[in-house]
């Protein structure tokens, strides 16, 4: 619990200076959620559940994430989230309102996002996310990454960029959330070797082989999300047919044949999207998801193309294969998620990781997917 005690000192000092989120009494959050009533539960995942709440004193609707008691990885992510996101302020980031730990509970209080997460809209069978909103969301997510990578005092590598972590406010503005896996890197350092972390389908190839997290690996994840927004198709289908190609390969093949617009979401009729914007978003998606991290753009370069301030990049007609050397990664320690799951930690040499490592065999319901929305 030393990390939690250090967190107390750091955050209490910030609160006394009038900056950042506040530390809530446990009793106030119990009242806000009606004693964490089941009817107010917005979602549940591997490390806990998220509840809708109402803070009477602030007259504010919030989402309260309650970490499961006994979840060591959940507590680690709680500490990481409070330390990092509490210091960040940007219109395209989910804001942390407050936090609480006591009586064995770890609680995070976020601003409430009435339109939920991006993935619930991309794959909603009854309603269709319109193209103008899709393009705006893409730019908003890119702007969030620009702030994290280049504009804040340190470089923040998110490590888990995916639609279920992109929240939408009442005007469908994108706000990136879930910083439990995020890491701080000094601007003069290129990458950080760490345990494998993220979500399969959004993980850059070098992350799988070397465990290195970097701005480039975040850019790769953004590229996959950009293609997902354009195509309305998951990067890896849960029950893919044998021989069926994955999303990046599928789009790159059509690009090479001069038919990239054929990859557009079939639910969007031709008159329902701007063809120039669609082409830009898909080509930028491929550029960002280039298998070789040395050939990916910075997020600032990607934004310039999306804003029609720079020409489309020149890409090879066939999807390249990365040629850099990657030493074998020791997978005895890893943290990752399934395409639909929460961030999972597996440490095969650790006695307290049994339930987490077992849970990787089947996808879990993502708590962050429902984090700030009432469905």
C-alpha positions as CSV (number, residue, x, y, z in Angstrom):
1,X,0.0,0.0,0.0
2,X,3.1,2.3,-0.1
3,X,2.0,3.6,-3.6
4,X,-1.4,4.5,-2.2
5,X,0.1,6.4,0.7
6,X,2.5,8.3,-1.6
7,X,-0.6,9.0,-3.8
8,X,-2.4,10.5,-0.7
9,X,0.5,12.9,-0.1
10,X,0.8,14.0,-3.7
11,X,-2.9,14.5,-4.3
12,X,-3.6,16.1,-1.0
13,X,-0.9,18.7,-1.8
14,X,-2.5,19.4,-5.2
15,X,-6.0,19.7,-3.6
16,X,-4.7,22.2,-1.0
17,X,-3.4,24.3,-3.9
18,X,-6.8,24.2,-5.5
19,X,-5.8,22.2,-8.6
20,X,-7.1,19.1,-10.1
21,X,-9.8,16.7,-8.9
22,X,-10.9,16.4,-5.3
23,X,-10.7,13.5,-2.8
24,X,-14.2,12.4,-2.0
25,X,-15.3,10.9,1.3
26,X,-16.5,7.3,0.7
27,X,-19.8,8.1,2.3
28,X,-20.5,10.8,-0.3
29,X,-20.0,8.4,-3.2
30,X,-22.2,5.8,-1.5
31,X,-24.9,8.4,-1.4
32,X,-24.3,9.5,-4.9
33,X,-24.8,5.9,-6.2
34,X,-27.6,4.9,-3.9
35,X,-25.2,2.5,-2.2
36,X,-24.0,1.2,-5.5
37,X,-27.4,-0.1,-6.5
38,X,-27.5,-2.6,-9.3
39,X,-30.0,-0.5,-11.3
40,X,-27.4,2.2,-11.6
41,X,-24.7,0.0,-13.0
42,X,-23.5,1.2,-16.4
43,X,-21.0,-1.6,-17.1
44,X,-18.8,-4.2,-15.6
45,X,-15.4,-5.6,-16.5
46,X,-12.4,-7.6,-15.2
47,X,-11.4,-5.1,-12.5
48,X,-14.7,-3.7,-11.3
49,X,-17.9,-1.9,-12.3
50,X,-19.0,1.6,-13.2
51,X,-22.1,3.3,-11.7
52,X,-24.1,6.3,-12.6
53,X,-24.1,8.9,-9.7
54,X,-25.3,12.3,-8.7
55,X,-23.2,14.7,-6.6
56,X,-25.7,16.9,-4.9
57,X,-23.3,19.5,-3.6
58,X,-21.8,20.0,-7.1
59,X,-25.2,19.5,-8.9
60,X,-23.3,17.2,-11.2
61,X,-24.0,13.9,-12.9
62,X,-21.0,11.6,-12.8
63,X,-19.8,8.0,-13.6
64,X,-18.1,6.3,-10.7
65,X,-15.7,3.4,-11.4
66,X,-15.4,1.0,-8.4
67,X,-12.3,-1.3,-8.5
68,X,-12.9,-4.8,-7.4
69,X,-11.6,-5.6,-3.9
70,X,-8.6,-7.8,-4.2
71,X,-7.7,-6.9,-7.8
72,X,-4.0,-6.0,-7.6
73,X,-3.9,-5.0,-11.3
74,X,-7.0,-2.9,-10.9
75,X,-5.4,-1.0,-8.0
76,X,-2.2,-0.5,-10.0
77,X,-4.3,1.0,-12.8
78,X,-6.2,3.1,-10.3
79,X,-3.0,4.6,-9.1
80,X,-1.7,5.2,-12.6
81,X,-5.0,6.8,-13.7
82,X,-5.1,9.2,-10.7
83,X,-1.4,10.2,-11.1
84,X,-1.7,10.9,-14.8
85,X,-5.1,11.9,-15.8
86,X,-5.6,14.2,-12.8
87,X,-2.9,16.4,-14.2
88,X,-4.2,16.6,-17.7
89,X,-6.7,19.2,-19.0
90,X,-7.9,19.1,-22.5
91,X,-11.3,19.3,-24.2
92,X,-10.8,15.9,-25.9
93,X,-9.9,14.0,-22.7
94,X,-12.4,12.6,-20.2
95,X,-12.0,14.7,-17.0
96,X,-11.4,13.0,-13.7
97,X,-13.7,14.8,-11.2
98,X,-12.4,13.0,-8.1
99,X,-11.1,9.9,-6.4
100,X,-11.5,8.0,-3.2
101,X,-9.8,5.0,-1.5
102,X,-10.7,3.7,1.9
103,X,-12.4,0.8,3.5
104,X,-10.7,-1.4,0.9
105,X,-12.4,0.4,-2.0
106,X,-10.8,2.3,-4.8
107,X,-13.1,4.7,-6.6
108,X,-12.7,7.0,-9.6
109,X,-15.2,9.8,-10.4
110,X,-15.5,11.0,-14.0
111,X,-17.6,13.5,-15.9
112,X,-20.6,11.7,-17.3
113,X,-20.7,11.2,-21.0
114,X,-24.4,11.0,-22.2
115,X,-23.6,9.4,-25.6
116,X,-21.5,6.6,-24.3
117,X,-18.6,5.0,-26.1
118,X,-17.8,5.1,-29.8
119,X,-18.0,1.3,-30.3
120,X,-21.7,1.2,-29.1
121,X,-22.5,3.6,-32.0
122,X,-20.4,2.0,-34.7
123,X,-22.0,-1.4,-34.1
124,X,-25.5,-0.3,-33.2
125,X,-27.9,-2.3,-35.4
126,X,-30.8,0.1,-34.9
127,X,-29.2,3.5,-35.4
128,X,-26.5,4.8,-37.7
129,X,-23.7,7.1,-36.7
130,X,-23.7,9.8,-39.4
131,X,-20.6,10.6,-41.4
132,X,-20.1,14.2,-40.2
133,X,-20.0,12.9,-36.6
134,X,-17.6,10.2,-37.6
135,X,-15.1,12.6,-39.1
136,X,-15.4,15.0,-36.2
137,X,-14.8,12.1,-33.8
138,X,-11.7,11.0,-35.7
139,X,-10.2,14.6,-35.6
140,X,-11.1,14.9,-31.9
141,X,-9.3,11.6,-31.0
142,X,-6.3,12.7,-33.1
143,X,-6.3,16.1,-31.3
144,X,-6.3,14.3,-27.9
145,X,-3.3,12.3,-28.9
146,X,-1.5,15.4,-30.1
147,X,-1.9,16.9,-26.7
148,X,-0.7,13.8,-25.0
149,X,2.3,13.2,-27.3
150,X,3.5,16.8,-28.0
151,X,1.7,19.5,-26.1
152,X,1.8,18.5,-22.5
153,X,5.0,18.9,-20.3
154,X,5.7,15.2,-20.7
155,X,4.8,12.7,-23.4
156,X,1.9,10.5,-22.4
157,X,1.7,7.2,-24.1
158,X,-1.9,5.9,-23.7
159,X,-1.3,2.3,-24.8
160,X,-4.9,1.4,-25.1
161,X,-6.5,3.5,-27.8
162,X,-9.7,1.8,-29.1
163,X,-13.3,2.7,-29.7
164,X,-14.5,1.5,-26.3
165,X,-12.1,4.1,-24.7
166,X,-13.4,6.9,-26.9
167,X,-16.3,8.6,-25.0
168,X,-18.8,10.9,-26.6
169,X,-20.4,13.9,-25.0
170,X,-23.9,15.3,-25.8
171,X,-22.6,16.9,-29.0
172,X,-20.7,13.8,-30.1
173,X,-17.3,15.4,-29.3
174,X,-14.7,12.7,-28.7
175,X,-13.0,12.4,-25.3
176,X,-10.3,9.8,-24.8
177,X,-10.5,8.0,-21.5
178,X,-9.2,5.0,-19.5
179,X,-5.6,5.9,-18.6
180,X,-5.0,2.9,-16.5
181,X,-2.2,1.6,-18.8
182,X,-0.8,5.0,-19.7
183,X,2.9,5.8,-19.1
184,X,4.8,9.1,-18.9
185,X,7.9,9.4,-21.1
186,X,10.2,12.4,-21.2
187,X,10.1,14.1,-24.6
188,X,13.7,13.3,-25.4
189,X,13.1,9.6,-25.0
190,X,11.6,7.6,-27.9
191,X,10.0,4.6,-26.2
192,X,9.8,2.7,-23.1
193,X,10.3,-1.0,-22.7
194,X,7.6,-2.4,-20.5
195,X,5.3,-5.4,-20.2
196,X,3.1,-6.1,-23.2
197,X,-0.1,-4.0,-22.7
198,X,-3.1,-3.0,-24.8
199,X,-5.8,-4.7,-26.8
200,X,-5.3,-7.3,-29.5
201,X,-6.3,-5.9,-32.8
202,X,-5.0,-2.5,-31.9
203,X,-1.5,-3.5,-30.8
204,X,1.3,-2.4,-33.1
205,X,3.5,-5.2,-34.4
206,X,6.6,-4.0,-32.5
207,X,4.6,-4.0,-29.2
208,X,3.9,-7.7,-29.6
209,X,7.5,-8.6,-30.5
210,X,9.5,-6.2,-28.2
211,X,7.1,-4.8,-25.6
212,X,8.0,-1.3,-26.5
213,X,5.3,1.3,-26.1
214,X,5.8,4.6,-27.9
215,X,4.0,7.5,-29.6
216,X,4.3,5.4,-32.7
217,X,2.4,2.5,-31.2
218,X,-0.4,4.9,-30.1
219,X,-0.4,6.2,-33.7
220,X,-0.8,2.7,-35.0
221,X,-3.9,2.2,-32.7
222,X,-5.3,5.4,-34.0
223,X,-4.9,4.2,-37.5
224,X,-6.9,1.1,-36.8
225,X,-9.6,3.1,-35.1
226,X,-9.7,5.5,-38.1
227,X,-10.3,2.5,-40.4
228,X,-12.9,1.1,-38.1
229,X,-14.8,4.4,-38.1
230,X,-14.6,4.5,-41.9
231,X,-15.5,0.8,-42.6
232,X,-17.8,0.0,-39.7
233,X,-15.9,-3.2,-39.3
234,X,-13.9,-4.5,-36.3
235,X,-10.2,-5.0,-36.7
236,X,-10.5,-8.7,-35.8
237,X,-13.8,-10.4,-35.9
238,X,-14.5,-12.7,-32.9
239,X,-15.3,-15.7,-35.2
240,X,-13.5,-14.9,-38.4
241,X,-14.0,-17.3,-41.2
242,X,-10.8,-19.1,-42.3
243,X,-8.9,-17.1,-44.8
244,X,-10.8,-13.9,-44.1
245,X,-8.4,-11.0,-43.9
246,X,-8.2,-8.5,-41.1
247,X,-9.2,-4.9,-41.4
248,X,-5.9,-3.3,-42.2
249,X,-5.1,-5.9,-44.8
250,X,-8.6,-5.7,-46.3
251,X,-8.4,-1.9,-46.8
252,X,-4.8,-2.0,-48.0
253,X,-5.8,-4.5,-50.7
254,X,-8.6,-2.3,-52.0
255,X,-6.3,0.8,-51.8
256,X,-3.7,-1.0,-54.0
257,X,-6.4,-1.8,-56.6
258,X,-7.6,1.8,-56.7
259,X,-10.9,0.9,-55.0
260,X,-10.4,2.2,-51.5
261,X,-13.9,3.7,-51.3
262,X,-15.3,0.1,-51.7
263,X,-14.2,-0.4,-48.0
264,X,-16.6,2.3,-46.7
265,X,-19.2,1.2,-44.3
266,X,-22.0,-0.3,-46.4
267,X,-24.6,1.3,-44.2
268,X,-23.5,4.7,-45.4
269,X,-24.9,5.3,-48.9
270,X,-22.8,7.3,-51.4
271,X,-24.8,10.4,-50.7
272,X,-24.3,10.0,-47.0
273,X,-20.6,10.7,-46.8
274,X,-18.1,13.1,-48.3
275,X,-15.9,11.0,-50.6
276,X,-12.8,13.2,-50.2
277,X,-13.1,13.0,-46.4
278,X,-13.6,9.2,-46.5
279,X,-10.6,8.7,-48.7
280,X,-8.4,10.9,-46.5
281,X,-9.5,9.1,-43.3
282,X,-8.9,5.6,-44.8
283,X,-5.5,6.6,-46.3
284,X,-4.4,8.2,-43.1
285,X,-5.6,5.1,-41.3
286,X,-3.3,3.0,-43.4
287,X,-0.4,5.4,-43.0
288,X,-0.8,5.3,-39.3
289,X,-1.2,1.5,-39.2
290,X,2.0,1.0,-41.3
291,X,3.6,-2.2,-40.1
292,X,7.0,-0.5,-39.8
293,X,6.9,2.1,-37.0
294,X,9.7,4.1,-38.8
295,X,7.3,4.9,-41.6
296,X,4.3,6.0,-39.6
297,X,3.5,9.7,-39.4
298,X,3.4,11.7,-36.2
299,X,-0.1,12.4,-35.1
300,X,0.5,16.1,-36.1
301,X,1.2,15.0,-39.6
302,X,-1.9,12.9,-39.7
303,X,-4.0,15.8,-38.5
304,X,-2.6,18.1,-41.2
305,X,-3.8,15.6,-43.9
306,X,-7.3,15.2,-42.2
307,X,-7.6,19.0,-42.2
308,X,-6.8,19.2,-45.9
309,X,-3.6,21.2,-45.0
310,X,-1.3,18.6,-46.6
311,X,-1.6,16.2,-49.5
312,X,-2.4,12.5,-49.2
313,X,0.7,10.5,-48.4
314,X,2.2,8.2,-51.0
315,X,1.8,4.6,-49.8
316,X,2.9,1.3,-51.5
317,X,0.2,-0.5,-53.3
318,X,0.8,-3.7,-51.3
319,X,0.9,-3.8,-47.5
320,X,4.6,-3.9,-46.5
321,X,6.2,-6.3,-44.1
322,X,8.3,-4.7,-41.3
323,X,12.0,-5.6,-41.8
324,X,13.4,-4.4,-38.4
325,X,14.9,-7.0,-36.1
326,X,12.8,-7.9,-33.1
327,X,14.3,-10.0,-30.3
328,X,11.9,-12.5,-28.9
329,X,9.6,-11.1,-26.1
330,X,9.3,-13.0,-22.8
331,X,5.5,-13.5,-22.6
332,X,5.6,-14.9,-19.1
333,X,4.6,-11.4,-17.9
334,X,2.0,-9.6,-20.0
335,X,-0.9,-7.3,-19.8
336,X,-3.4,-7.1,-22.6
337,X,-7.1,-7.2,-23.5
338,X,-9.1,-9.1,-25.9
339,X,-10.7,-7.0,-28.7
340,X,-13.8,-6.6,-26.5
341,X,-12.4,-6.9,-23.0
342,X,-10.9,-4.8,-20.2
343,X,-7.2,-4.5,-19.7
344,X,-6.1,-7.8,-18.3
345,X,-2.9,-8.6,-16.5
346,X,-1.4,-12.1,-16.7
347,X,1.6,-13.0,-14.7
348,X,2.1,-16.7,-14.9
349,X,4.8,-16.7,-12.2
350,X,2.5,-14.9,-9.8
351,X,0.1,-16.6,-7.4
352,X,-2.3,-13.7,-7.3
353,X,-2.9,-13.7,-11.1
354,X,-4.8,-16.9,-11.5
355,X,-8.2,-15.4,-12.2
356,X,-6.9,-12.7,-14.6
357,X,-4.9,-15.1,-16.7
358,X,-7.8,-17.5,-16.8
359,X,-10.1,-14.7,-18.0
360,X,-8.1,-14.2,-21.1
361,X,-9.5,-17.3,-22.6
362,X,-12.8,-15.6,-23.3
363,X,-13.6,-11.9,-23.8
364,X,-15.0,-10.0,-20.9
365,X,-17.5,-7.2,-21.0
366,X,-15.6,-3.9,-21.0
367,X,-16.4,-1.6,-18.1
368,X,-14.8,1.3,-20.0
369,X,-17.1,0.5,-22.9
370,X,-20.0,1.7,-20.8
371,X,-17.9,4.0,-18.6
372,X,-19.7,7.2,-18.8
373,X,-23.1,6.4,-20.4
374,X,-26.5,5.3,-19.4
375,X,-27.8,2.9,-22.1
